[in-house]
Amino acid sequence: MTDDGYSPARTEHHERLSPLIGVFRSAGRSWRGPGAEAMTSGGTMINRWILGGLFMEQDYKGTFNGAAFVGRGYWGFNEASGLYESVWMDSTGGQIARDAGAFRDGVWEMRGESFMADGTAREQRSVVRVVDQDRHTMELYFTPREGKEFLALQVEYRRVG
């Protein structure tokens, strides 16, 4: 309970994240730009409920383009805005990516902004689909300021625990 007497409760919006909870092996491909050669990645994602089941924490360990890679993320539903929100940070750079979006027909579509290595901002869009109780996918698209949207990352997650 907060100081003003409000006690947040889990809703159907939180429950929609349940298929993402668990331990998953990942296999991914990424591209630095349109027409670029694909780089591969793989690892383990552990997603768990935190703070009374109101938020999901993501802990990732694996490889990206042959190098060690770690990441951490958080997802939740903002009752005030009516949107899902997420943050992600990883060992490839010193920024925190933030997204917000909606859930429709079994798909989360999240939008935000991130920055390239030279500091140039770019729009990003992520699409997360639950295939079944043991599999989900994530696609990340970037749109440079003066360019077209392109698929930058595609990951499939399979439950192992």
C-alpha positions, -999 to 999 in steps of 0.1 A, spaced: 0 0 0 13 35 -8 12 65 15 -20 77 0 -38 44 7 -36 31 -29 -29 -6 -32 -21 -16 -68 -36 -49 -79 -27 -73 -107 -52 -70 -136 -58 -89 -168 -31 -66 -183 -5 -81 -160 -17 -116 -167 -11 -112 -204 26 -112 -196 24 -147 -179 34 -167 -210 67 -148 -210 75 -158 -175 101 -186 -172 135 -197 -186 139 -195 -224 167 -203 -248 170 -177 -276 182 -178 -312 185 -145 -330 197 -127 -360 204 -90 -363 213 -65 -391 231 -32 -388 211 -18 -417 191 -26 -448 209 -52 -469 235 -59 -443 248 -94 -435 230 -111 -406 248 -115 -373 238 -143 -350 231 -144 -313 220 -169 -287 216 -173 -250 193 -177 -221 165 -153 -210 151 -156 -175 118 -136 -170 103 -134 -135 77 -115 -117 89 -88 -92 72 -63 -69 42 -84 -61 37 -95 -97 31 -60 -110 63 -60 -131 84 -85 -151 122 -85 -148 143 -99 -177 178 -112 -172 197 -122 -204 231 -139 -208 245 -151 -241 265 -141 -272 261 -114 -298 281 -117 -330 305 -141 -312 311 -119 -281 297 -122 -246 264 -103 -241 243 -95 -210 211 -75 -207 185 -65 -182 149 -53 -188 117 -45 -171 81 -46 -183 49 -35 -168 14 -21 -174 9 16 -165 -27 19 -152 -26 57 -156 -16 58 -193 -32 24 -203 0 14 -220 26 -13 -215 60 1 -208 95 -14 -209 131 -5 -204 161 -24 -216 199 -20 -210 227 -42 -222 264 -46 -225 266 -32 -261 262 4 -251 256 30 -224 220 38 -230 186 27 -216 160 20 -243 124 29 -233 93 17 -251 56 21 -246 27 5 -265 -4 -16 -266 -15 -53 -267 -38 -63 -295 -47 -97 -308 -19 -115 -290 8 -90 -300 25 -62 -281 36 -34 -304 59 -10 -285 75 23 -298 103 44 -285 136 61 -294 172 50 -291 205 64 -302 231 53 -326 268 52 -316 273 87 -330 245 101 -308 220 104 -336 184 95 -325 163 69 -342 128 56 -338 124 20 -327 95 -3 -328 94 -37 -312 68 -65 -318 64 -93 -293 42 -123 -303 32 -152 -281 33 -183 -304 22 -207 -277 29 -213 -239 64 -223 -247 75 -200 -275 74 -163 -282 92 -140 -307 105 -105 -307 113 -83 -337 130 -49 -334 128 -23 -361 148 9 -364 140 40 -384 169 64 -388 160 101 -389 162 103 -426 155 67 -437 131 39 -439 122 14 -412 143 -18 -413 143 -51 -393 173 -49 -370 167 -79 -347 147 -110 -348 147 -135 -319 128 -167 -311 125 -178 -275 118 -214 -265 109 -224 -230 134 -247 -212 122 -242 -177 
